Amino acid sequence: MDELREEALSALRDASDADAIERWRVEWLGRADGRVTSLLRSVREQPQEQRASFGANANALKQSLESALAARQEELRRVQLEALTTTSALDVTLPGRPQELGRLHPVTQTLRDCIRAFEEMGFRVAEGPEVEWEKYNFDGVRIPQDHPARDMWDTIWVDKLVDGRRQMLLRTHTSPNQVRVMERMEPPIRVIVPGKCYRQEATDATHEWMLTQIEGLAVDEGIRMSDLKGVLYEFARKLFGADRKIIFHHSYFPFVEPGVEMALDCFICRGSDPSCATCHGTGWIEILGAGMVHPEIIDNAGYGSDRYTGFAFGIGIERVALLRWGIEDIRHFYANDLRFLSQF
C-alpha cells in the first residue's frame, strides 16, 4: 500500500495541466479500471483473517489520493490564475489608443470666420427659413413676377399650389430675411443672415447649384455709401490680409440703388491668363454684391426713406473659401473626397 501511495503521488506531482491530472484520476481512481478501485474489489479474494485490515488500508489509500487530487487541482487553478493576471492585466500607465478626430468642413470654417469678422464690427446674426414664400424672396425685394429670376430654370419651386399657383420655393438668396428683420425690428439695425441658398443652374469652377451666403443689412439715420465700403474693406482685410487688391464696380440689383459688386484679384493667374477658368481671364473674382437699400424697401418697412437709409450686401462663402486657400474649382468642396477635405 505504501509503495502504491508513493507511486501515485509521484505521478500526480508530475501532472502539469488539467488533461494530465484527468488521466491520472482515471488511472488511479477511475470507477471502471482504476488501480485503487481494482484493489478494493480484490478484498474478497484475500484470506479471511486479512480482509478487514486489507480493506481498511485500501480505503485509507483511496481517501489519501482523493485529498491529494483535490489539493493538486486547487494548486493548478491558482497557478493558472496568477499567470492570467500577469499576462493579461490592463496596464493603466500605457497611453490610450488615439481616436482620429473629425474637423469642420472648409466652407463651415470660412462661414464662421466671416460671421466672427462682422460680429467684431457690431453686427448680430439673424437666421431665416430656407424654404421661403415668394413674397419675401421676390416681391419684398423688388423682383416682379416677370423678372427672369422667377423662371423655373433659375428657381427651385416647391410643388405645392396656393391659390392655383406655386408660391413656395427654396430661397435663391438670403435677402428675404432683410424684409423679415425689418418687419419685426426698428432702426438702428445691424444684422447678418448666414445660410444655404439654392439655384437651378449649371455648375462650373466658380458656380454650384447650392451655395452658402451671408446677407448683411444696416439701417439707420445718415448711413452712406462710404459706410458700406468701409465695412467691406474691413471684412476683406480680416479675411484675406491687407495686401490683397480690391475693386468695386457698378452693378444692378433690384433691391439696392446704387448697386456694386466687390471683387478680389485672381489668386491663380493675377490677370495674366485669358483662359483662366477661375476668373475667366478678367483677373478678378467677384465675391459679393452690395449697395444702398432701395428707398422703396425702406418705405415698405414703415421706416420712411426721408429719414432712414441703409446698405445691404450678399457674400458667397464658397467664393471666399476659394480665395483664402487658392482652390481652383468650387466643386471640390462638395465632392466628398477626404483627400481634399483633410487638408483644411
Sine and cosine of phi, psi and omega as CSV:
sin_phi,cos_phi,sin_psi,cos_psi,sin_omega,cos_omega
0.00,0.00,-0.68,0.74,-0.01,-1.00
-0.90,0.43,-0.64,0.76,0.02,-1.00
-0.91,0.43,-0.66,0.75,0.04,-1.00
-0.89,0.46,-0.66,0.75,0.00,-1.00
-0.87,0.49,-0.73,0.68,-0.01,-1.00
-0.89,0.45,-0.65,0.76,0.01,-1.00
-0.90,0.44,-0.69,0.72,-0.02,-1.00
-0.92,0.40,-0.69,0.72,-0.01,-1.00
-0.91,0.41,-0.60,0.80,0.04,-1.00
-0.89,0.45,-0.68,0.74,0.03,-1.00
-0.91,0.40,-0.58,0.81,0.01,-1.00
-0.92,0.39,-0.63,0.77,0.03,-1.00
-0.90,0.44,-0.50,0.87,-0.02,-1.00
-0.99,0.17,-0.24,0.97,0.01,-1.00
-0.97,0.26,0.91,-0.42,-0.16,-0.99
-0.96,-0.28,-0.04,1.00,0.03,-1.00
-0.54,-0.84,0.06,-1.00,-0.09,-1.00
-0.90,0.44,-0.60,0.80,-0.01,-1.00
-0.92,0.40,-0.66,0.75,0.00,-1.00
-0.91,0.41,-0.63,0.78,0.03,-1.00
-0.91,0.42,-0.63,0.77,0.02,-1.00
-0.91,0.41,-0.63,0.77,0.05,-1.00
-0.89,0.45,-0.62,0.78,0.04,-1.00
-0.89,0.45,-0.69,0.72,-0.01,-1.00
-0.87,0.49,-0.71,0.71,0.00,-1.00
-0.89,0.46,-0.64,0.76,-0.04,-1.00
-0.92,0.38,-0.64,0.77,-0.11,-0.99
-0.98,-0.19,-0.58,0.81,-0.11,-0.99
-0.86,-0.51,0.11,0.99,0.01,-1.00
-0.86,0.51,0.62,-0.79,-0.08,-1.00
-0.93,0.37,-0.46,0.89,-0.07,-1.00
-1.00,0.06,-0.88,0.48,-0.13,-0.99
-0.80,-0.60,0.35,0.94,0.03,-1.00
-0.88,0.47,0.58,-0.82,-0.08,-1.00
-0.90,0.43,-0.64,0.77,0.03,-1.00
-0.95,0.32,-0.61,0.80,0.05,-1.00
-0.88,0.47,-0.69,0.73,0.04,-1.00
-0.90,0.44,-0.58,0.81,0.02,-1.00
-0.90,0.44,-0.66,0.75,0.03,-1.00
-0.91,0.41,-0.58,0.82,0.01,-1.00
-0.93,0.36,-0.35,0.94,-0.04,-1.00
-1.00,0.06,0.11,0.99,-0.02,-1.00
-0.86,0.51,-0.70,0.71,-0.04,-1.00
-0.91,0.42,-0.29,0.96,0.00,-1.00
-1.00,0.09,-0.19,0.98,-0.02,-1.00
-0.98,0.20,0.36,-0.93,0.08,-1.00
-0.83,0.56,0.47,-0.89,-0.10,-1.00
-0.84,0.54,-0.67,0.74,-0.09,-1.00
-0.97,0.25,-0.21,0.98,-0.04,-1.00
-0.96,-0.28,-0.13,0.99,-0.12,-0.99
-0.88,0.48,-0.67,0.74,-0.06,-1.00
-0.90,0.44,-0.76,0.65,-0.02,-1.00
-0.92,0.38,-0.59,0.81,0.00,-1.00
-0.91,0.42,-0.71,0.70,0.01,-1.00
-0.90,0.44,-0.64,0.77,0.00,-1.00
-0.90,0.44,-0.69,0.72,0.02,-1.00
-0.91,0.41,-0.62,0.78,0.01,-1.00
-0.91,0.42,-0.67,0.74,0.05,-1.00
-0.90,0.44,-0.64,0.77,0.03,-1.00
-0.90,0.44,-0.63,0.78,0.04,-1.00
-0.89,0.46,-0.69,0.72,-0.01,-1.00
-0.88,0.47,-0.73,0.68,-0.01,-1.00
-0.89,0.45,-0.62,0.79,0.01,-1.00
-0.90,0.43,-0.67,0.75,-0.01,-1.00
-0.95,0.32,-0.59,0.81,0.05,-1.00
-0.89,0.45,-0.65,0.76,0.05,-1.00
-0.90,0.43,-0.67,0.74,0.02,-1.00
-0.89,0.45,-0.62,0.78,0.02,-1.00
-0.89,0.45,-0.72,0.70,0.00,-1.00
-0.89,0.46,-0.65,0.76,0.01,-1.00
-0.91,0.41,-0.65,0.76,0.00,-1.00
-0.92,0.40,-0.64,0.77,0.03,-1.00
-0.90,0.43,-0.67,0.74,0.04,-1.00
-0.90,0.43,-0.65,0.76,0.03,-1.00
-0.89,0.46,-0.66,0.75,-0.01,-1.00
-0.92,0.40,-0.64,0.77,0.04,-1.00
-0.89,0.46,-0.63,0.77,0.01,-1.00
-0.91,0.42,-0.67,0.74,0.02,-1.00
-0.90,0.44,-0.69,0.73,0.01,-1.00
-0.90,0.43,-0.63,0.77,0.02,-1.00
-0.90,0.43,-0.67,0.74,0.03,-1.00
-0.89,0.45,-0.63,0.77,0.02,-1.00
-0.91,0.42,-0.66,0.75,0.01,-1.00
-0.91,0.42,-0.66,0.75,0.00,-1.00
-0.89,0.45,-0.61,0.79,-0.04,-1.00
-0.96,0.27,-0.70,0.71,-0.12,-0.99
-1.00,0.07,-0.45,0.89,-0.10,-1.00
-0.93,-0.38,0.22,0.98,-0.04,-1.00
-0.93,0.36,0.53,-0.85,0.07,-1.00
-0.99,0.11,0.87,-0.49,0.02,-1.00
-1.00,0.02,0.98,-0.21,-0.08,-1.00
-0.96,0.28,-0.12,0.99,0.04,-1.00
-0.99,0.11,-0.23,0.97,0.02,-1.00
-0.96,0.27,0.57,-0.82,0.08,-1.00
-0.93,0.36,0.52,-0.85,0.01,-1.00
-0.94,0.35,0.35,-0.94,0.06,-1.00
-0.94,0.35,0.79,-0.61,-0.05,-1.00
-0.93,0.36,0.65,-0.76,0.09,-1.00
-0.98,-0.18,0.73,-0.68,0.00,-1.00
-0.93,0.38,0.78,-0.62,-0.05,-1.00
-1.00,-0.03,0.62,-0.78,0.13,-0.99
-0.99,0.17,0.02,-1.00,0.02,-1.00
-0.49,-0.87,0.23,-0.97,0.01,-1.00
-0.95,0.30,0.58,-0.81,0.09,-1.00
-0.86,0.50,0.58,-0.82,-0.04,-1.00
-0.85,0.53,-0.54,0.84,0.05,-1.00
-0.93,0.37,-0.63,0.78,0.04,-1.00
-0.91,0.41,-0.66,0.76,0.06,-1.00
-0.85,0.53,-0.73,0.69,-0.02,-1.00
-0.91,0.42,-0.66,0.75,0.03,-1.00
-0.85,0.53,-0.72,0.70,-0.02,-1.00
-0.91,0.40,-0.60,0.80,0.03,-1.00
-0.92,0.40,-0.62,0.78,0.04,-1.00
-0.90,0.43,-0.71,0.71,0.03,-1.00
-0.86,0.52,-0.69,0.72,-0.01,-1.00
-0.88,0.47,-0.64,0.77,-0.01,-1.00
-0.88,0.47,-0.67,0.74,0.00,-1.00
-0.97,0.25,-0.55,0.83,0.06,-1.00
-0.88,0.47,-0.57,0.82,0.04,-1.00
-0.93,0.38,-0.31,0.95,0.04,-1.00
-0.99,-0.15,0.17,0.99,0.11,-0.99
0.99,-0.15,0.10,1.00,0.04,-1.00
-1.00,0.05,0.51,-0.86,0.10,-1.00
-0.87,-0.49,0.35,-0.94,-0.09,-1.00
-1.00,0.06,0.72,-0.70,0.10,-0.99
-0.70,-0.71,0.89,-0.46,-0.07,-1.00
-0.99,-0.14,0.35,-0.94,0.02,-1.00
-0.62,-0.79,0.13,-0.99,-0.08,-1.00
-0.96,0.29,0.54,-0.84,0.09,-1.00
-0.99,0.12,-0.54,0.84,0.14,-0.99
-1.00,-0.02,0.91,-0.42,-0.24,-0.97
-0.83,-0.56,0.35,-0.94,0.13,-0.99
-1.00,0.06,0.53,-0.85,-0.02,-1.00
-0.90,0.44,-0.44,0.90,-0.02,-1.00
-0.91,0.41,-0.47,0.88,0.08,-1.00
-1.00,0.01,-0.67,0.74,-0.07,-1.00
-0.94,0.33,-0.55,0.84,-0.08,-1.00
-0.85,-0.52,-0.87,0.49,-0.12,-0.99
-0.86,0.52,-0.71,0.70,-0.09,-1.00
-0.94,0.35,-0.28,0.96,0.01,-1.00
-0.89,-0.45,0.49,0.87,0.15,-0.99
0.89,0.45,0.65,0.76,0.13,-0.99
-0.92,-0.39,0.99,-0.17,-0.11,-0.99
-0.94,0.33,0.12,-0.99,-0.09,-1.00
-0.91,0.41,-0.43,0.90,0.00,-1.00
-1.00,0.00,0.16,0.99,0.00,-1.00
-0.96,0.26,0.63,-0.78,-0.03,-1.00
-0.86,0.51,-0.44,0.90,-0.03,-1.00
-0.89,0.45,-0.36,0.93,-0.01,-1.00
-0.99,0.10,-0.11,0.99,-0.03,-1.00
-0.91,0.42,0.51,-0.86,0.00,-1.00
-0.86,0.51,-0.39,0.92,-0.03,-1.00
-0.99,0.16,-0.17,0.98,0.01,-1.00
-0.92,-0.39,-0.38,0.93,-0.12,-0.99
-0.82,-0.57,0.64,-0.77,0.07,-1.00
-0.99,-0.10,0.96,-0.27,-0.05,-1.00
-1.00,-0.01,0.56,-0.83,0.11,-0.99
-0.99,0.17,0.74,-0.68,-0.10,-1.00
-0.98,0.20,0.92,0.38,0.01,-1.00
-0.65,-0.76,0.82,-0.57,-0.04,-1.00
-1.00,-0.02,0.75,-0.66,0.11,-0.99
-0.82,-0.57,0.87,-0.50,-0.08,-1.00
0.83,0.56,0.61,0.79,0.09,-1.00
1.00,0.10,0.05,1.00,0.03,-1.00
-0.52,-0.85,0.29,-0.96,0.01,-1.00
-0.97,0.26,0.77,-0.64,0.03,-1.00
-0.77,-0.63,0.03,1.00,-0.04,-1.00
-0.87,-0.49,0.60,-0.80,-0.12,-0.99
-0.44,-0.90,0.23,-0.97,0.21,-0.98
-0.99,0.15,0.85,-0.53,-0.16,-0.99
-0.82,0.57,0.66,-0.75,0.00,-1.00
-1.00,-0.01,-0.21,0.98,0.06,-1.00
-0.37,-0.93,0.15,-0.99,0.02,-1.00
-1.00,-0.02,0.07,1.00,0.00,-1.00
-0.87,0.49,-0.50,0.87,0.02,-1.00
-0.81,0.59,-0.47,0.88,-0.03,-1.00
-0.96,0.28,-0.24,0.97,0.19,-0.98
-0.82,0.57,-0.77,0.64,-0.04,-1.00
-0.90,0.43,-0.68,0.73,-0.01,-1.00
-0.89,0.45,-0.66,0.75,0.01,-1.00
-0.90,0.43,-0.70,0.72,-0.04,-1.00
-0.95,0.32,-0.37,0.93,0.09,-1.00
-0.92,0.39,-0.53,0.85,-0.13,-0.99
-0.91,-0.40,-0.01,1.00,-0.04,-1.00
-0.78,-0.62,0.44,-0.90,0.11,-0.99
-0.95,-0.32,0.52,-0.86,0.05,-1.00
-0.86,0.51,0.43,-0.90,0.04,1.00
-0.98,0.21,0.57,-0.82,-0.03,-1.00
-0.84,-0.54,0.74,-0.67,0.12,-0.99
-0.62,-0.78,0.99,-0.11,-0.05,-1.00
-0.72,-0.70,0.45,-0.90,0.21,-0.98
-0.82,-0.57,0.56,-0.83,-0.05,-1.00
-0.84,-0.55,0.98,-0.20,0.06,-1.00
-1.00,0.03,0.45,-0.89,0.09,-1.00
0.33,-0.94,0.09,-1.00,0.01,-1.00
-0.99,0.11,0.55,-0.83,0.11,-0.99
-0.74,-0.67,0.34,-0.94,-0.13,-0.99
-0.68,-0.74,0.75,-0.66,0.02,-1.00
-0.65,-0.76,0.72,-0.70,-0.03,-1.00
-1.00,0.08,1.00,0.09,-0.06,-1.00
-0.59,-0.81,0.32,-0.95,0.01,-1.00
-0.94,0.35,0.54,-0.84,0.00,-1.00
-0.99,-0.11,0.50,-0.86,0.12,-0.99
-0.51,-0.86,-0.31,-0.95,-0.10,-0.99
-0.90,0.44,-0.39,0.92,-0.04,-1.00
-0.82,-0.57,0.17,0.99,-0.01,-1.00
-0.71,-0.70,0.64,-0.76,0.12,-0.99
-0.73,-0.68,0.40,-0.91,-0.01,-1.00
-0.95,0.31,-0.42,0.91,0.13,-0.99
-0.91,-0.42,0.71,-0.71,-0.02,-1.00
-0.65,-0.76,0.32,-0.95,0.04,-1.00
-0.94,-0.33,0.75,-0.66,-0.03,-1.00
-0.80,-0.59,0.37,-0.93,0.29,-0.96
-0.83,-0.56,0.87,-0.48,0.10,-0.99
-1.00,-0.07,0.73,-0.68,0.06,-1.00
-0.90,-0.43,0.59,-0.81,0.00,-1.00
-0.58,-0.81,0.75,-0.67,0.12,-0.99
-0.71,-0.70,0.78,-0.62,0.03,-1.00
-0.72,-0.70,0.79,-0.62,0.01,-1.00
-0.18,-0.98,0.05,-1.00,0.08,-1.00
-0.97,0.23,0.74,-0.68,0.14,-0.99
0.99,0.17,0.23,0.97,0.05,-1.00
-0.95,0.31,0.71,-0.71,-0.06,-1.00
-0.81,-0.59,0.14,-0.99,0.02,-1.00
-0.88,0.48,-0.55,0.84,0.01,-1.00
-0.90,0.43,-0.51,0.86,0.06,-1.00
-0.92,0.40,-0.67,0.74,0.05,-1.00
-0.87,0.49,-0.74,0.67,-0.02,-1.00
-0.90,0.44,-0.62,0.78,0.02,-1.00
-0.89,0.45,-0.68,0.74,0.02,-1.00
-0.89,0.46,-0.70,0.71,-0.06,-1.00
-0.95,0.31,-0.58,0.81,0.09,-1.00
-0.89,0.46,-0.67,0.74,0.01,-1.00
-0.91,0.41,-0.65,0.76,0.07,-1.00
-0.86,0.51,-0.73,0.68,-0.01,-1.00
-0.89,0.45,-0.62,0.79,0.02,-1.00
-0.90,0.45,-0.67,0.75,-0.02,-1.00
-0.92,0.39,-0.60,0.80,-0.09,-1.00
-1.00,0.05,-0.60,0.80,-0.17,-0.99
-0.88,-0.47,-0.18,0.98,-0.05,-1.00
1.00,-0.09,0.30,-0.95,-0.11,-0.99
-0.97,0.23,-0.21,0.98,-0.10,-0.99
-1.00,-0.03,-0.08,1.00,0.01,-1.00
-0.98,0.21,0.60,-0.80,0.02,-1.00
-1.00,0.09,0.66,-0.75,-0.05,-1.00
-0.79,-0.61,0.63,-0.78,0.03,-1.00
-0.69,-0.72,0.63,-0.78,0.14,-0.99
-0.91,-0.41,0.67,-0.74,0.15,-0.99
-0.60,-0.80,0.42,-0.91,-0.11,-0.99
-0.91,0.41,0.60,-0.80,0.08,-1.00
-0.48,-0.88,0.29,-0.96,-0.05,-1.00
-0.95,-0.30,0.79,-0.61,0.20,-0.98
-0.71,-0.70,0.72,-0.69,-0.11,-0.99
-0.87,0.49,-0.43,0.90,-0.14,-0.99
-0.99,-0.12,0.05,1.00,0.06,-1.00
-0.72,-0.69,0.41,-0.91,0.05,-1.00
-0.33,-0.94,0.93,-0.38,-0.02,1.00
-0.98,0.22,0.27,-0.96,0.03,-1.00
-0.90,-0.44,0.52,-0.85,0.00,-1.00
-0.67,-0.74,0.34,-0.94,0.22,-0.98
-0.89,-0.45,0.59,-0.81,0.04,-1.00
-0.91,-0.41,0.72,-0.69,-0.02,-1.00
-0.72,-0.69,0.46,-0.89,0.09,-1.00
-0.92,-0.40,0.41,-0.91,-0.03,-1.00
-0.89,0.45,0.61,-0.80,-0.05,-1.00
-0.91,0.42,0.80,-0.60,-0.03,-1.00
-0.99,0.16,-0.20,0.98,-0.03,-1.00
-1.00,0.03,-0.86,0.51,-0.12,-0.99
-0.94,-0.34,-0.21,0.98,-0.05,-1.00
0.82,0.57,0.50,0.87,0.05,-1.00
1.00,0.10,0.16,0.99,-0.09,-1.00
-0.99,-0.17,-0.09,1.00,-0.07,-1.00
-0.84,-0.55,0.96,-0.29,0.00,-1.00
-0.89,0.45,-0.34,0.94,-0.03,-1.00
-0.99,-0.13,0.16,0.99,-0.03,-1.00
-0.87,0.49,0.82,-0.57,-0.03,-1.00
-0.97,0.24,-0.29,0.96,-0.05,-1.00
-0.99,0.12,-0.74,0.67,0.00,-1.00
-0.96,-0.27,0.00,1.00,-0.01,-1.00
0.85,0.53,0.55,0.83,0.09,-1.00
0.99,0.16,0.05,1.00,-0.03,-1.00
-1.00,0.08,-0.39,0.92,-0.07,-1.00
1.00,0.04,-0.04,1.00,-0.05,-1.00
-0.75,-0.66,0.56,-0.83,0.06,-1.00
-0.87,-0.49,0.88,-0.47,-0.02,-1.00
-0.97,0.25,0.77,-0.63,-0.02,-1.00
-0.89,-0.45,-0.26,0.96,-0.01,-1.00
-0.32,-0.95,0.42,-0.91,0.18,-0.98
-0.92,-0.39,0.50,-0.86,-0.09,-1.00
-0.40,-0.92,0.02,-1.00,0.07,-1.00
0.32,-0.95,0.00,-1.00,0.05,-1.00
-0.99,0.10,0.75,-0.66,-0.04,-1.00
-0.83,0.56,0.74,-0.67,-0.06,-1.00
-0.87,0.48,0.69,-0.73,-0.01,-1.00
-0.82,0.57,-0.52,0.85,0.00,-1.00
-0.89,0.45,-0.62,0.79,0.02,-1.00
-0.94,0.35,-0.62,0.78,0.06,-1.00
-0.87,0.49,-0.70,0.72,-0.01,-1.00
-0.93,0.38,-0.65,0.76,0.00,-1.00
-0.89,0.46,-0.47,0.89,0.04,-1.00
-0.98,0.21,-0.13,0.99,0.00,-1.00
0.99,0.11,0.26,0.97,-0.02,-1.00
-1.00,0.08,-0.66,0.75,-0.07,-1.00
0.99,-0.12,0.95,-0.30,-0.06,-1.00
-0.95,0.30,-0.21,0.98,0.07,-1.00
-0.97,0.26,-0.26,0.96,-0.01,-1.00
-0.92,-0.40,-0.64,0.77,-0.12,-0.99
-0.93,-0.37,0.57,-0.82,0.17,-0.99
-0.75,-0.66,0.19,-0.98,0.01,-1.00
-0.28,-0.96,0.20,-0.98,0.12,-0.99
-0.77,-0.64,0.37,-0.93,0.02,-1.00
-0.62,-0.79,0.44,-0.90,0.06,-1.00
-0.49,-0.87,0.42,-0.91,0.07,-1.00
-0.74,-0.68,0.86,-0.51,-0.11,-0.99
-0.94,-0.33,0.76,-0.65,0.13,-0.99
-1.00,0.10,0.94,-0.35,-0.12,-0.99
-0.92,0.39,-0.61,0.80,0.03,-1.00
-0.87,0.48,-0.62,0.79,0.06,-1.00
-0.89,0.46,-0.66,0.75,0.04,-1.00
-0.88,0.47,-0.67,0.74,0.01,-1.00
-0.90,0.44,-0.63,0.78,0.07,-1.00
-0.83,0.55,-0.73,0.69,-0.05,-1.00
-0.94,0.34,-0.59,0.81,-0.05,-1.00
-0.90,0.43,-0.68,0.73,-0.15,-0.99
-0.93,-0.36,0.09,1.00,0.05,-1.00
0.91,0.41,0.68,0.73,0.00,-1.00
-1.00,-0.04,0.69,-0.72,-0.13,-0.99
-1.00,0.05,-0.38,0.93,-0.12,-0.99
-0.68,-0.73,0.84,-0.54,-0.04,-1.00
-0.90,0.43,-0.41,0.91,-0.06,-1.00
-0.93,0.36,-0.30,0.95,0.06,-1.00
-0.87,0.49,-0.51,0.86,-0.08,-1.00
-0.88,0.47,-0.52,0.85,-0.12,-0.99
-0.89,-0.46,0.34,0.94,0.05,-1.00
-1.00,0.07,-0.09,1.00,0.02,-1.00
0.85,0.52,0.58,0.81,0.06,-1.00
-1.00,-0.08,0.94,-0.34,-0.06,-1.00
-0.91,0.41,-0.44,0.90,0.05,-1.00
-0.89,0.46,-0.55,0.83,0.05,-1.00
-0.98,0.17,-0.75,0.66,-0.11,-0.99
-0.92,0.38,-0.51,0.86,-0.06,-1.00
-0.95,0.31,-0.11,0.99,0.00,-1.00
-0.99,0.13,-0.12,0.99,-0.10,-1.00
-0.96,-0.29,0.00,0.00,0.00,0.00
